[in-house]
Amino acid sequence: MLQNLKDISGAAAPIRVGGTTANHAIWTPNQKEAIVQNFAIPGADQPANVTWGPKYLESFKVFPEGTKYTVGLTFDSGAKGESATVAEATAFYKSIGQDLYAFEVGNEFDGTLFPMHALGLSN
């Protein structure tokens, strides 16, 4: 479907990755699974927490060439939380590269997007 939209419109649709999971997701660089969702209550519509590993980043290769991504990063305070967020951002940047449009810290934390060019990370 996304390839058809690109073919018709001439441009790939932008993709926002994250959403509410950005508030309680944990980047786990040694995790073998792409994503693990843990539900606190059976039948809940959202997981209590999510962990994702490097295989998750492989999923971005299935989108049409030229797709730009806004990635929601986990927002957590303190030195440990900040270090984890930087590690998560670094992994996404290394994997997605030029197609990374922006980071969004937390899920609509304050409505601020951080365009890559403003951080000096774009080529």
C-alpha positions as CSV (number, residue, x, y, z in Angstrom):
1,M,0.0,0.0,0.0
2,L,2.7,2.5,0.9
3,Q,4.6,1.7,-2.3
4,N,1.4,2.3,-4.2
5,L,0.9,5.7,-2.5
6,K,4.5,6.6,-3.4
7,D,4.0,5.6,-7.0
8,I,0.9,7.6,-7.3
9,S,2.0,10.7,-5.4
10,G,5.7,10.7,-6.3
11,A,6.8,10.8,-2.6
12,A,7.0,8.3,0.2
13,A,4.6,8.8,3.1
14,P,6.3,9.9,6.3
15,I,6.2,7.4,9.2
16,R,6.0,8.2,12.9
17,V,7.4,5.4,15.0
18,G,6.5,5.2,18.7
19,G,3.4,6.7,20.1
20,T,2.4,5.6,23.6
21,T,5.2,3.0,23.7
22,A,7.7,5.9,23.7
23,N,6.6,6.5,27.3
24,H,7.5,3.0,28.5
25,A,9.7,1.3,26.0
26,I,13.2,0.2,26.8
27,W,16.0,-0.2,24.2
28,T,17.7,-3.5,24.9
29,P,20.8,-3.8,22.7
30,N,21.4,-7.4,23.5
31,Q,17.8,-8.6,23.0
32,K,17.5,-11.3,20.4
33,E,13.8,-10.7,19.6
34,A,12.8,-7.6,17.6
35,I,10.2,-6.6,20.1
36,V,8.8,-8.0,23.4
37,Q,5.5,-6.6,24.8
38,N,4.6,-7.3,28.4
39,F,0.9,-6.9,29.3
40,A,0.1,-6.4,33.0
41,I,-3.6,-7.2,32.5
42,P,-4.9,-9.9,30.2
43,G,-6.9,-8.3,27.4
44,A,-5.3,-4.9,27.8
45,D,-5.1,-2.8,24.6
46,Q,-1.6,-1.6,25.3
47,P,1.4,-3.3,26.9
48,A,2.6,-2.2,30.3
49,N,6.1,-2.1,28.9
50,V,8.0,-2.9,25.7
51,T,11.5,-3.8,25.0
52,W,13.1,-3.7,21.6
53,G,16.4,-4.8,20.2
54,P,18.5,-4.4,17.1
55,K,16.3,-6.8,15.0
56,Y,13.5,-4.2,15.4
57,L,15.5,-1.8,13.3
58,E,15.5,-4.3,10.4
59,S,11.7,-3.7,10.0
60,F,12.5,-0.3,8.5
61,K,14.0,-1.9,5.4
62,V,10.5,-3.0,4.2
63,F,9.2,0.5,3.7
64,P,9.5,2.3,0.3
65,E,12.9,3.9,-0.5
66,G,12.9,7.5,0.6
67,T,10.5,7.1,3.6
68,K,11.3,9.6,6.3
69,Y,10.9,8.6,9.9
70,T,10.0,10.5,13.1
71,V,11.1,8.2,15.9
72,G,9.6,8.5,19.4
73,L,12.3,8.1,22.0
74,T,11.7,6.9,25.6
75,F,11.6,9.8,28.0
76,D,13.1,9.0,31.4
77,S,14.7,11.4,33.8
78,G,18.0,11.0,35.6
79,A,21.4,10.0,34.3
80,K,20.4,6.4,33.7
81,G,17.3,7.4,31.7
82,E,19.2,10.0,29.7
83,S,22.0,7.5,28.9
84,A,19.4,4.9,27.8
85,T,17.7,7.5,25.6
86,V,21.0,8.5,24.0
87,A,21.8,4.8,23.3
88,E,18.3,4.4,21.7
89,A,18.7,7.5,19.6
90,T,22.2,6.4,18.5
91,A,20.9,3.0,17.4
92,F,18.1,4.4,15.4
93,Y,20.4,7.0,13.8
94,K,23.0,4.4,12.8
95,S,20.3,2.1,11.4
96,I,18.1,4.6,9.6
97,G,20.7,7.3,8.7
98,Q,19.5,9.9,6.2
99,D,16.0,8.7,6.4
100,L,15.7,9.8,10.0
101,Y,13.7,13.1,9.9
102,A,13.3,13.8,13.6
103,F,13.3,12.4,17.2
104,E,10.2,13.0,19.4
105,V,11.1,12.7,23.1
106,G,8.3,10.8,24.8
107,N,4.8,10.5,23.4
108,E,3.8,14.1,22.7
109,F,5.8,15.1,25.8
110,D,5.6,18.8,24.9
111,G,4.8,18.6,21.2
112,T,8.4,19.3,20.3
113,L,10.1,17.5,17.4
114,F,13.8,17.6,17.1
115,P,14.7,17.8,13.4
116,M,18.0,16.1,12.6
117,H,19.4,19.2,10.9
118,A,18.8,21.3,14.1
119,L,20.9,18.8,16.0
120,G,23.7,18.9,13.4
121,L,23.2,15.2,12.6
122,S,22.1,15.4,9.0
123,N,24.5,15.1,6.1
